[in-house]
Amino acid sequence: MCFKVVRRIVDAMSTATGAPHAPADTTNSPATTAAPAADEHAAAAPTAAPRTGATTPKATGRARGWPIRFAALSLVWGFSFLFIKVGTQGFAPLQVTLGRVAFGALVLLAMLVIKRERLPRSPRIWAHLAVAAFFLNALPFSLFAYAELTIPSTLAGICNATSPLWGMALSVVALSEDRPSRRRVAGLGLGFLGALTVLGAWQGFSGTDLTGTAMALGASLCYAIGWIYVRRTLAGSRHSHLSMSSTQLLLATAQLAVVTPLFTTAPAGYPVVPLLAVFALGALGTGFAFLLQYGLVAEIGPTTAQMVTYFIPVIATAAGVALLHEQLSWNTPVGALIVLAGAALTQSKPRPSSPSLPRPGSTTD
């Protein structure tokens, strides 16, 4: 029953934003899958999938089960902020991030071996993926880990939802073909209003750690920068999603392996609960979630798959309050809803106008 509810909600949200259900063969470039979610940005740009003919019965059967995978992906990403909070209770933020990308890379490399795929060989692709790894993995993951030292996981999850707002604002400058409509500009303003509501601007931001909040917002900004870079440099690559993302996580692991010893000392011990949290954050929230994400994109299209974004802050808030006993004032959920509404508007597109039918008895030249 709950999966039917998920499906109805997603269908309603797709209709409300004017987004059609994209077919499976629309996953051609980073632009089609740049969904604004924490770990959705962890994966590299997907490449063109071969076009196929009529839908097979097997594919239809899999597509019918997508609400289960959609719900699982929402849960995994929603709990990622709880895992970060627990992980930083036993390890330094950079160590949490290093463990996250390392465990995630191991999952993807194992799948790469199972599918008998190879990593890209082009130095140019590796260079571009190194930049993508910095902006989509190493830097934002580290910023979120540092932010959660001073802000609750619920606030971090809500700040993550501002990524499409940053993306819309930056795309106007960086992508000449992406011009904003009045609706999307209104969404940007609405999202900004929601962020001020979450932070309690009328109270002078009292009770909110501005440094930690700025780090979390900066992490969301990194995702937008990274995806614009990927869209401009790696669009049209013929390598598979798995190959590109495995390379990206390997590069992020290498970057953090160099930086982490310079700013941290070796942990005195390996407490079980934080260690399990880091493992879950990497293996599930970064590795396994990637496989779920692109499975959904292939089955139901990127437009519908990216609706997972709007469930993540809800789950992050519920997990933080229920399991970590974090305090929740009225302005936090209200502001989060406003942010999500603004984000939905920035991702919406006007419905194509249907051609008018000739009136009976009329003639054409």
N, C-alpha and C positions, 0 to 999 in steps of 0.2 A: 504493500500500500504506500509506504513512504517513497518508493522509487517512482510510483505513478505521480505522487505529489511533486517530486523534483522535476519530472518531465513537464507537468502542467505549468509550473512556475517558469521554467526556462522557455517554454513555448510562449508564455505570456510576455516575458521580458523581450524576447526576440521580436514579437509583434509590436510591442510598445516603442521600441527603438527603431522600428522600420527596417530591421535586419532580416533578410530572408535566410532560410536554411541553405547554406552553400553546399554544393555537391562535393563528393570526396576528391574530385580531381582539381580542386581550386587551390591546392597547397603548392603554389608554384614559386613563391618568393617569401623573403622575410616579411614583406609588407602584409601578406595575407595572414600571418600568424603571430604578429606582434601583439599578443594579448597582454593586458596589464595585470600581471600577477606576479607574486614574489618569485616563485621558481619557474614560472613560465618563461621568464627572461633568462633563466640559467642555461637554457638550451640554445644551441646555435641555430642559424637560419635553416629552415627546411628547404628542400630542393624540389624540383618538379617531379611529380609522380606521373608515371605513364598513364595515359588515358586508356580507359577500357570501354568495352561495349556495354551491353545490357547488364543490369545488376543481377548477380547470381543469387539463388536461394540462400546459400550460406552467408553471403554478405548481408542480405536482408535480415537474416536471423541474428547476426551479430549486432546490426544496427538497432534492433529492437531492445537489446540489452544494454544500450549505452547509458541509461540513467544510473545503473549500478556503478559503472566505472566513473561516471560524472560525480556521483556522491562520494566515491572513494577518493577521487582526486581533490575534491573540496575539503574533505576531512584531513587528508595528508598535508595539504598546504595550509589549512587553517591551524593545524596543530604545530606547524613549523615554528611559530613565534613562541609557543610554550616550550618547545625543545631548545630553542636558543636561550631562553631564560634559565632553564634548568642546567643547560650545559655550562653557562657562565658562572654557575655556583661552584663549579669544581675546576674550571680551566679558564685561562685568559681568553679574551675575545678572539684574538688572532689564532689561538690554538683551536678554538671551537670552529672557526671558519676553515682552517686547514683540514681538520678532520672531516668537516662537511663535504668539501670538494673532493677530498681523497676517497672517501667511502662512495660518493656519487660516481666518481670516475671508475672505480672498480666494478660497480654494477653495470655501467655502460660498456666497459671493455669486455666483461664476461659475455654480455649479449652480442657484442661485436664478433667475438670468437665463435659463439654458437651459430650466428648467421653467416659466418665466413666472409665478413666484409673487411675492408682495409681502411686505414686512415689515409687522408689526403697526402699526396706526395709533393704538391706544388709549394715551393717556399712562399709564394705570394699569398696563398690561402692561409698558411700557417701564420704569416705576419699579421694578416687581417684578423684572424681568430685570436691572436695574442691580445690585440686591442679589445676585441669583443670580450675576451675572458676577464680583462681588467674591469671594464665598465659593467658587465653583466653578472660577474661572479665575485671576483676578489674584493673589489672596492665596496659594492653594496652589501654583500654578506658581512664584511667586516664592520661597516657602519651600523648595520642592524644589531650586531653582537655588542658593539660598544654602547649603542643607544640603550639597550635593555639592561645595562648596568644601573641606569638611573630612571628609566621610564617603565611602566608596566607593559607586559606583552600585548594587552588589549590596545593600548595606544599605538604600539608599533604596527600591529595589524591594520589599524585604521589609516595610519600614515602611508602604508604600502598601497592603499587603494587610491592614493592621489596620483599614481604613476600615469594613468591616461590623461590626466589634466596637464601634467608636465609635457607629455608627449604631444598633445594638441598644440600647446603653446610653442614648443620648439619646432614642430613640423612646419609651422607658418614661416619660420626663418630659414630652416635647412632644406625643406622640400618644396620647390617652387610649384610642383603640381598639386600640392595638398593645400588648397585654400579653404579657410574656415567659412562655414555658413553662419547665419545669425543664431541658429539653434545651438551650434557647437560653441560659439562665443558665449551664449547664455549659460551653457553647461559649465564653461570655465569659471565664469563669475559665481555660479551657484556652488561649485566645488570649493572655491576660495571662501565663500561664506560659511560652508560646512566646516572647513578646517578651523576657522576662527571660533565657530561654535564649540567644536571639540576642545579647543585649547582654553575656552572660557575667557575670550578677549575682554568682555565687559567687566571682568573681575581683575583686570591687569595681569592675566596669565598666572595668577597666584595658585600655588600647588602644583604647577607644571614645571618640570625641568626643561628649560629652553634649549640647553646644549644637547641633551639627549633627543629632544623632539626634532631639532634641526638636523641631527645626524640621520634620524629615520626618514625625514623628508628628503634629505640629500641622497639617501640610498634609492628612494623612488625616482629622483631626478636622474640618477646614474642609469637606471633601466631605460628611461626615455632616450638618453644620449646614446647608449649602447645600441638600441634597436635602430635608431636613425643611421648610425654608422654602419651597422650590418646591412641595412636596406640599401645604402648607397654603394657598398663595396662588394657584397657577397650575393646580391640578387642574381639569379640565373645559374648559380653553381650547380653542377650535375651530381655532386656527391650526396649521399643519403643523409637524412636527418641524424641517424645514429652515428655515422662516421664523423660528421661535422661537430656534433655536440660532445662526442667522446674526446676529440682533439681539443676542443675548447676547455673542457674540464681538466684535461691533462695539463694544459698550459696554465690554467688558474692554480692548479696544485703546485706546479713548478714555481710560479710567482710567489705564492704564499710560503712555500718551503724555503725560499731565499730570505724573505722579509721577516717571518715569524721569529727565528732565532736571534735576530738583531734587536727585537723589541720586547722579548719575553725570556724568561728563564724556564728551564725544564720543570714540568710539574713535579711536586714533591711526592704525589701519589696519584692513583687513578681510581677515584671513587666510582662505585658501580653505577649509581643512578645518573650522574652527569655524563659518564662515558656512554651509557646506553642511549641517553638523549642525543648525544652527538652522532652516534651510529644511526639512530633513527632519522635524524635530520639529514644525514648524507645519503644513506642507502634508500630510505623511503622518500623523504621530502625533495631530494635532488635527483637520485638515480631512477628509482621505480616510478616516481611521479612523471618523469620525462617520458617513459614508455607509455604510461597511461594517457598523457596529454596528446601525443602524436597519434596514438591509436584512436582517440576521440576525433581528432582533426580528420583522419582518414575516413572515419565512419559517418560523421555528421557535419563535417565542414568546419572551418576555422571560426566562422562567425558565431555559431552556436556553442562551440567548444569554449570560446573565450568568456562565455557568460559565467564560468566558474569564478571569475574575478569577484563577482558581486556576492558570493557566498563566503569568501575567505574571511573578511573582517567579522562577519557574524559568528563564524565558528571560532575564530581567534578570541573574540570577546567572551563567548560562552565558556571556552576552555580556560581562559585566564581567571574568570570569576569563579567557576565551579571547582577547578583543581588547584589553582594557586591562591585562591581567596583574595584576588585583587579587588580593590574598591572601584565602584562604578557610579559616578554621578549622572544625573539625568541628561546633562548636555553631551556626554560622550556618545550614547547611542543615537540621540537626536542628530547631532552633528555628523555622525557616521552615515546616517540615512541620507542627509543632504549631500554629503560628499559622493555617495554612490549614485544618487540621482544626477548630479552634475557630471560624473564620469560616464554614465549611460548616455547623456545628451552629447558629450564630446565624441562618442563612438557612433552615434546615430547618423544615418544618411536619409535624405528625403526619398520617399517612395517614387519610383518612376511613374510619370503620368501616362495613363493608358490613352492610346490614340482614339480620338472621337470617331464614332461610326457615322457614315453618311446617313442622312435622313431618307426615309422611303420616298421614292419618286425623284430624288435629286440625281443629277448627272455630273460626271467628271469630265474635265477637258482632256 
